[in-house]
Each structure stands twice: as C-alpha cells, then as structure tokens.
Amino acid sequence: MATIKDIAQKANVSLSTVSLIINGKANERKISHETQEKVLKIMRELNYIPNISAKTMRSGAAPEYILAVFCSFDFRNTMMTRLLFGIQHMIDQNQDRIKVIIYPYQSGNLAKEHSHFRGMEFHAAIIANANGEDLNYLNKHQFVVPIILYNRLLDNYPSVNVNDKEIGRIAARHLYEQGYRHPAVVTSTQTFPGASHRNIAFIAELKELGIGIPEKNIYMTGPSVRDGAELADRLLSEPRDLLPDSFWCFSDSIALGLLNTLTAHDVNVPGDVGVISVGSIESMFSQYNNPSLTVIDIPIEKMGEGCYQFIKDNRQASSQQTEGIFYETKLYVRDSTNRKSG
C-alpha cells in the first residue's frame, strides 16, 4: 500500500506538502494549484488509501471501506431515504464490507464540514442537496478522496443526474395533451439550479405550443405539504374564474398539499384543475392519494445505486472519471390530470 513518503518522493515535494494537501490546507498555506494537482494525481496513480484509524481497520470483521453520504434532512427526508435504499441494495447485492456514515449538513453550509474531508474519516463521499454556495465551495477545493455529486452538475466532478430540461418539457406536453390551456408554475423558496432548468423548459415548451404563462401565474411557496395547502387556500379566496386550470409543481410535497386542499373545497380535479409535479418522495404517497397525483418520477433508488457503483469502480482507478451519468425519468399519469381516462 502506498504511503505519504512514496507520494512525496514521486512528486518531488516534502512530506509536509503532501500532508497539507491531504488535510485540505493547501490553499491556506499557498501551495500552488499545479503542485496540488500533481500530488492528487500521483495519489490516484499509486492507489493511495488514507489511513483511517487502525482501530477501525484491524478487525477481520471490520468494513474494508468507509463511504460518507453528505445530505440535508429537511423537506427532502423521503428523497434521502430512497437514495440510501439504493446504496444499501448495492451493498447487500455485492456482499461488500462497506460502512456508510451519514453526515447531515444544512444546504448552503457544506464549507462548514471541511474538516471531514481531510482523508482521515472515510475513503469516498456522495454529496446530495448541494446548492450554489456548496458547489462554489467544491469548485474551489481539491480533495484526496473520490467525491460524486447526486443530481448536481459541476466541472471536474462525477455525478448522477436526470435531464431537468426534459422533465419540464414532458410536464408541458402532458398538460397540453390533456387539454389544459391556462397553466401555472409553483416553485419553492428552497430550490436548486436543476429546478430552474425544469421551469424554464416547461415555459418554453408551452410557448412553442402557443401558450404563454403570465407572471401572476408563477407562484413561490415553501417546500412542504402545508405550504402547498396554504397556497391553495390563498388562491381559492379569489374568484374561481381567476384560478389557473393546471399547476406544475416543484415537488410532490407541495403538489399533495395543493391537490388535497383543492378537492376539499370541491374543485373538480382533473376536470376543472389539473396538478402535476416532480416525483421525489416515496411513490405510494402520490399513488394512493385521493385523487392520485400525476408525477414525473425521479429514479432516486437507481441513482443511489449509480453513485455506489461509481465509488466501487473508482476505488482502484488511476484517474477519477468526471463525466455525468444521466438516468431516464418516467411520467406516471394519474387521476390529478387524466382527463382522457374514459
């Protein structure tokens, strides 16, 4: 197994320089970007594995590899459960001795977790729920351990993703095919770049079909079921003829709150109003709601499996792959938009 001394000799730098790079202090000590890149490349070439405590690794029953998952447990709790299910499925299927450690962090504050990335706690990391500030932090730093991003795109980092623009186009075409001509967009105060791409594509696709969405039909709300319900209450306090005939929602949590409040006030769904959203929470909630919710499902379990497979494939790779892997999404047409069921 390669040591820090081996790396220092091959890179023609001091042991302290290698140590600073491993511990994430290279920029602080003004080590050049060129030197950092050279050392990190040699680490990968020599298959350097950080020495994560002898106590953890000495037992034959101990995990041979430690995988970190950084995620925010907020309105995306169910999404994270689905992601972890996919990772666990791969571990069980391969009978791997891998330990998974969860690092909760607040979206936008990944930089505060910097001390964990020094190569002493885990061998690789999956980062989920990163926002723009988190991506900026990752873009400015080099890490000794492999990192893969869940559903985010960033140069020089591998990732698993869905085609956000296609999601928006699918939603627009579906509402149009079901006869809706006055749609609205419901986005969230807690969003990310991919969600904006979905909405832009949704609006652009409808424009191609001859339908415009006025600014007053673009609503901003919080990310929860309650937020969706409260939005519906506000809309229903206005004359019914001002109500949009369909809603494209940022999340199924928002959509379920909106949908249930509409039906509680005797709004005819899908006859008068349709509701469609991205599907990221457990599918049974949208499937068995009454009325059931039309969603474009994000294959989160498969994406979790993809994250794990990437980590496994790159454990002994001399150079880390940086391309994104894209997964197909699927439209599940249900009662909330299915005007043509009969």
C-alpha positions as a printed NumPy array, in Angstrom:
array([[  0.   ,   0.   ,   0.   ],
       [  1.348,   3.426,  -0.962],
       [  2.449,   5.788,   1.803],
       [  2.764,   9.548,   2.082],
       [  6.518,   9.089,   1.724],
       [  6.049,   7.286,  -1.62 ],
       [  3.877,  10.123,  -2.872],
       [  6.314,  12.805,  -1.724],
       [  9.24 ,  11.071,  -3.445],
       [  7.432,  10.628,  -6.748],
       [  6.081,  14.188,  -6.705],
       [  9.457,  15.574,  -5.593],
       [  7.877,  17.525,  -2.746],
       [  8.221,  17.407,   1.019],
       [  6.233,  15.147,   3.332],
       [  4.687,  18.231,   4.901],
       [  3.44 ,  19.424,   1.489],
       [  1.698,  16.105,   0.863],
       [  0.246,  16.182,   4.37 ],
       [ -1.117,  19.696,   3.903],
       [ -2.776,  18.712,   0.621],
       [ -4.333,  15.606,   2.183],
       [ -5.608,  17.657,   5.118],
       [ -7.194,  20.301,   2.887],
       [ -4.851,  23.097,   3.944],
       [ -3.037,  23.589,   0.644],
       [ -4.726,  26.867,  -0.291],
       [ -4.29 ,  28.201,   3.23 ],
       [ -0.538,  27.53 ,   3.007],
       [ -0.384,  28.913,  -0.545],
       [  0.668,  25.661,  -2.193],
       [  0.274,  26.175,  -5.938],
       [ -2.657,  24.694,  -7.795],
       [ -0.189,  22.933, -10.111],
       [  1.505,  21.196,  -7.162],
       [ -1.84 ,  20.2  ,  -5.671],
       [ -2.95 ,  18.681,  -8.964],
       [  0.341,  16.801,  -9.354],
       [  0.17 ,  15.341,  -5.837],
       [ -3.502,  14.355,  -6.146],
       [ -2.816,  12.7  ,  -9.499],
       [  0.044,  10.67 ,  -8.015],
       [ -2.164,   9.652,  -5.085],
       [ -4.637,   8.205,  -7.56 ],
       [ -1.904,   6.57 ,  -9.645],
       [ -0.493,   4.854,  -6.554],
       [ -3.998,   3.959,  -5.327],
       [ -3.305,   5.778,  -2.085],
       [ -5.888,   4.997,   0.596],
       [ -5.997,   7.289,   3.641],
       [ -5.102,   5.639,   6.93 ],
       [ -8.474,   5.882,   8.651],
       [ -7.502,   4.673,  12.119],
       [ -6.06 ,   1.257,  12.855],
       [ -8.868,   0.554,  15.285],
       [-11.439,   0.683,  12.507],
       [ -9.468,  -1.399,  10.028],
       [ -7.661,  -4.028,  12.126],
       [-10.53 ,  -6.468,  12.744],
       [-11.315,  -9.034,  10.067],
       [-14.992,  -8.224,  10.568],
       [-14.432,  -4.507,  10.192],
       [-15.514,  -2.739,   6.996],
       [-12.816,  -2.611,   4.354],
       [-14.12 ,   0.702,   3.016],
       [-15.964,   3.664,   4.52 ],
       [-18.389,   5.68 ,   2.406],
       [-19.708,   9.058,   3.541],
       [-23.055,  10.476,   2.459],
       [-23.497,  14.216,   2.975],
       [-27.153,  15.233,   2.85 ],
       [-29.702,  17.681,   4.23 ],
       [-32.533,  16.215,   6.247],
       [-35.197,  18.815,   5.604],
       [-38.168,  18.636,   3.246],
       [-36.111,  16.095,   1.273],
       [-36.128,  13.464,   4.043],
       [-38.015,  10.897,   1.986],
       [-35.789,  11.511,  -1.019],
       [-32.74 ,  10.768,   1.123],
       [-34.362,   7.555,   2.346],
       [-34.792,   6.446,  -1.268],
       [-31.17 ,   7.329,  -2.067],
       [-29.879,   5.333,   0.911],
       [-32.114,   2.414,  -0.057],
       [-30.371,   2.273,  -3.45 ],
       [-26.938,   2.347,  -1.823],
       [-27.873,  -0.357,   0.679],
       [-29.317,  -2.536,  -2.09 ],
       [-25.958,  -2.494,  -3.885],
       [-24.041,  -3.288,  -0.698],
       [-26.316,  -6.254,   0.015],
       [-26.265,  -7.461,  -3.584],
       [-22.468,  -7.403,  -3.738],
       [-21.998,  -8.552,  -0.135],
       [-19.468,  -5.769,   0.312],
       [-17.936,  -4.945,   3.676],
       [-18.598,  -1.244,   3.422],
       [-19.628,   1.086,   6.194],
       [-21.859,   4.041,   5.341],
       [-21.619,   7.151,   7.52 ],
       [-24.257,   9.877,   7.262],
       [-23.089,  13.473,   7.618],
       [-26.124,  15.775,   7.938],
       [-25.452,  19.349,   6.86 ],
       [-27.515,  22.421,   6.128],
       [-27.781,  23.125,   2.425],
       [-25.534,  26.095,   1.711],
       [-23.173,  25.278,   4.573],
       [-21.093,  22.41 ,   3.194],
       [-17.952,  24.507,   3.734],
       [-18.521,  24.176,   7.481],
       [-17.933,  20.424,   7.085],
       [-14.47 ,  20.985,   5.582],
       [-12.643,  19.251,   8.431],
       [-14.299,  15.953,   7.495],
       [-12.722,  15.938,   4.018],
       [ -9.132,  15.525,   5.191],
       [ -8.954,  11.839,   4.34 ],
       [ -8.988,  10.565,   7.907],
       [-12.68 ,   9.641,   8.279],
       [-13.784,   7.988,   5.031],
       [-12.492,   6.772,   1.688],
       [-15.099,   8.354,  -0.6  ],
       [-18.136,  10.618,  -0.388],
       [-21.511,  11.14 ,  -2.024],
       [-22.775,  14.711,  -1.742],
       [-26.506,  15.356,  -2.048],
       [-28.648,  18.509,  -1.788],
       [-25.795,  20.878,  -2.663],
       [-26.895,  24.395,  -3.532],
       [-24.969,  27.092,  -5.389],
       [-22.821,  28.036,  -2.397],
       [-21.926,  24.395,  -1.775],
       [-20.973,  23.882,  -5.423],
       [-18.818,  27.002,  -5.274],
       [-17.032,  25.551,  -2.235],
       [-16.403,  22.261,  -4.044],
       [-15.186,  24.09 ,  -7.129],
       [-12.527,  25.914,  -5.113],
       [-11.056,  22.863,  -3.382],
       [ -9.254,  19.67 ,  -4.297],
       [ -9.825,  16.53 ,  -2.241],
       [ -7.81 ,  13.365,  -1.805],
       [-10.922,  11.159,  -1.617],
       [-13.234,  10.474,  -4.581],
       [-16.42 ,  12.556,  -4.493],
       [-19.568,  12.071,  -6.569],
       [-22.47 ,  14.513,  -6.697],
       [-26.093,  13.44 ,  -6.535],
       [-28.262,  15.321,  -9.062],
       [-25.888,  18.263,  -9.472],
       [-23.522,  19.176, -12.31 ],
       [-20.072,  20.643, -11.678],
       [-16.944,  20.645, -13.826],
       [-14.314,  18.104, -12.728],
       [-16.744,  16.186, -10.523],
       [-18.564,  12.991, -11.487],
       [-22.303,  12.979, -10.896],
       [-25.551,  11.099, -11.334],
       [-28.338,  13.206, -12.804],
       [-31.626,  13.441, -14.603],
       [-32.308,  15.627, -17.63 ],
       [-34.008,  18.571, -15.93 ],
       [-34.945,  20.313, -19.168],
       [-36.631,  17.173, -20.476],
       [-38.626,  16.885, -17.239],
       [-40.04 ,  20.364, -17.842],
       [-40.858,  19.548, -21.459],
       [-42.608,  16.289, -20.503],
       [-44.792,  18.121, -17.981],
       [-45.733,  20.816, -20.5  ],
       [-46.618,  18.355, -23.256],
       [-48.695,  16.231, -20.905],
       [-50.815,  19.148, -19.694],
       [-51.284,  20.319, -23.272],
       [-52.339,  16.846, -24.435],
       [-54.883,  16.71 , -21.622],
       [-56.429,  19.968, -22.825],
       [-55.118,  22.408, -20.217],
       [-54.533,  25.866, -21.646],
       [-54.047,  28.16 , -18.62 ],
       [-51.296,  26.549, -16.53 ],
       [-49.398,  27.9  , -13.552],
       [-45.953,  27.163, -12.129],
       [-45.452,  26.561,  -8.414],
       [-41.818,  26.838,  -7.406],
       [-40.172,  26.941,  -4.   ],
       [-38.183,  29.27 ,  -1.802],
       [-35.785,  26.321,  -1.325],
       [-34.673,  25.406,  -4.807],
       [-31.584,  24.48 ,  -6.856],
       [-30.35 ,  25.144, -10.418],
       [-31.928,  21.997, -11.867],
       [-35.389,  23.079, -10.719],
       [-34.954,  26.387, -12.531],
       [-33.983,  24.499, -15.696],
       [-37.195,  22.454, -15.408],
       [-39.369,  25.545, -15.112],
       [-37.62 ,  27.378, -17.943],
       [-38.054,  24.345, -20.212],
       [-41.701,  23.982, -19.133],
       [-42.475,  27.59 , -20.021],
       [-40.502,  27.412, -23.291],
       [-42.25 ,  24.219, -24.405],
       [-45.677,  25.728, -23.767],
       [-44.66 ,  28.828, -25.697],
       [-43.827,  26.586, -28.655],
       [-47.348,  25.197, -28.316],
       [-48.829,  28.692, -28.363],
       [-49.428,  29.075, -24.621],
       [-47.913,  31.822, -22.509],
       [-47.699,  31.898, -18.727],
       [-48.178,  35.376, -17.227],
       [-46.014,  36.398, -14.276],
       [-49.053,  36.333, -11.991],
       [-49.327,  32.575, -12.626],
       [-45.85 ,  31.853, -11.29 ],
       [-46.141,  31.216,  -7.56 ],
       [-43.432,  30.968,  -4.921],
       [-44.041,  28.967,  -1.762],
       [-42.258,  26.873,   0.842],
       [-41.341,  23.224,   0.166],
       [-43.797,  21.352,   2.406],
       [-47.264,  19.815,   2.132],
       [-48.528,  22.584,   4.413],
       [-47.075,  25.23 ,   2.101],
       [-48.918,  23.726,  -0.858],
       [-52.162,  23.644,   1.11 ],
       [-51.777,  27.254,   2.239],
       [-51.121,  28.36 ,  -1.337],
       [-54.336,  26.657,  -2.452],
       [-56.266,  28.389,   0.344],
       [-54.977,  31.771,  -0.812],
       [-55.87 ,  31.064,  -4.433],
       [-59.344,  29.859,  -3.504],
       [-60.012,  33.087,  -1.615],
       [-60.067,  34.8  ,  -5.024],
       [-62.863,  34.432,  -7.597],
       [-62.839,  30.922,  -9.072],
       [-62.656,  32.218, -12.64 ],
       [-59.168,  33.566, -11.859],
       [-57.898,  30.114, -10.878],
       [-55.399,  28.565, -13.342],
       [-56.631,  25.348, -14.937],
       [-53.467,  23.414, -14.045],
       [-50.395,  23.526, -11.812],
       [-46.838,  22.341, -12.461],
       [-45.297,  21.927,  -9.011],
       [-41.684,  21.99 ,  -7.817],
       [-42.246,  18.905,  -5.667],
       [-44.815,  16.253,  -4.882],
       [-44.952,  17.501,  -1.291],
       [-46.217,  20.891,  -2.464],
       [-48.489,  19.237,  -5.034],
       [-50.153,  16.945,  -2.482],
       [-50.96 ,  19.868,  -0.193],
       [-52.322,  21.854,  -3.128],
       [-54.301,  18.919,  -4.502],
       [-55.919,  17.909,  -1.218],
       [-56.995,  21.463,  -0.45 ],
       [-58.499,  21.897,  -3.912],
       [-60.548,  18.714,  -3.562],
       [-61.569,  19.628,  -0.001],
       [-63.127,  22.784,  -1.483],
       [-64.987,  20.755,  -4.116],
       [-62.816,  21.836,  -7.036],
       [-63.295,  19.331,  -9.856],
       [-59.946,  17.562, -10.327],
       [-58.963,  16.904, -13.103],
       [-61.993,  18.334, -14.902],
       [-61.507,  21.97 , -13.921],
       [-57.991,  21.91 , -12.491],
       [-55.057,  19.548, -13.033],
       [-51.978,  19.051, -10.855],
       [-48.644,  17.513, -11.904],
       [-45.279,  17.504, -10.156],
       [-41.834,  16.029,  -9.95 ],
       [-41.931,  12.74 ,  -8.02 ],
       [-39.241,  12.576,  -5.359],
       [-40.925,  11.31 ,  -2.19 ],
       [-41.996,   7.691,  -1.657],
       [-44.239,   6.804,  -4.627],
       [-47.036,   5.321,  -2.515],
       [-47.954,   8.799,  -1.23 ],
       [-48.764,  10.093,  -4.709],
       [-50.109,   6.765,  -5.974],
       [-52.586,   6.185,  -3.145],
       [-53.631,   9.766,  -2.517],
       [-57.253,  10.518,  -3.419],
       [-57.162,  11.719,  -6.106],
       [-53.849,  10.139,  -7.066],
       [-51.143,  12.538,  -8.21 ],
       [-49.567,  12.581, -11.665],
       [-45.783,  12.723, -11.328],
       [-42.62 ,  12.607, -13.377],
       [-40.726,  10.202, -11.169],
       [-37.051,  10.704, -10.37 ],
       [-35.407,   7.235, -10.184],
       [-33.694,   8.041,  -6.891],
       [-33.001,   4.439,  -5.888],
       [-31.311,   3.79 ,  -9.241],
       [-29.313,   6.981,  -8.862],
       [-28.183,   5.815,  -5.422],
       [-27.076,   2.547,  -6.99 ],
       [-25.217,   4.54 ,  -9.641],
       [-23.4  ,   6.596,  -7.004],
       [-22.311,   3.435,  -5.242],
       [-21.2  ,   1.718,  -8.45 ],
       [-19.1  ,   4.734,  -9.392],
       [-17.384,   4.692,  -5.995],
       [-16.725,   0.965,  -6.313],
       [-15.398,   1.244,  -9.876],
       [-13.047,   4.087,  -8.951],
       [-11.553,   2.628,  -5.79 ],
       [ -8.573,   1.33 ,  -7.732],
       [ -8.698,   3.67 , -10.71 ],
       [ -5.586,   5.64 , -11.578],
       [ -7.686,   8.623, -12.62 ],
       [-11.147,   9.536, -11.454],
       [-13.869,   9.753, -14.08 ],
       [-15.587,  13.128, -14.148],
       [-18.428,  12.688, -16.604],
       [-22.07 ,  12.794, -15.541],
       [-24.349,   9.763, -15.687],
       [-27.936,  10.535, -16.697],
       [-30.987,   8.464, -15.782],
       [-34.329,   8.4  , -17.556],
       [-37.41 ,   9.709, -15.802],
       [-40.914,   8.305, -16.213],
       [-44.304,  10.007, -16.404],
       [-46.976,   8.332, -14.267],
       [-50.354,   9.633, -15.417],
       [-52.859,   9.515, -12.568],
       [-56.193,  10.994, -11.549],
       [-54.969,  14.539, -10.937],
       [-54.54 ,  15.232, -14.68 ],
       [-56.06 ,  12.28 , -16.512],
       [-58.994,  13.94 , -18.267],
       [-58.978,  11.311, -21.016],
       [-59.237,   8.195, -18.831],
       [-62.679,   7.371, -20.044]])
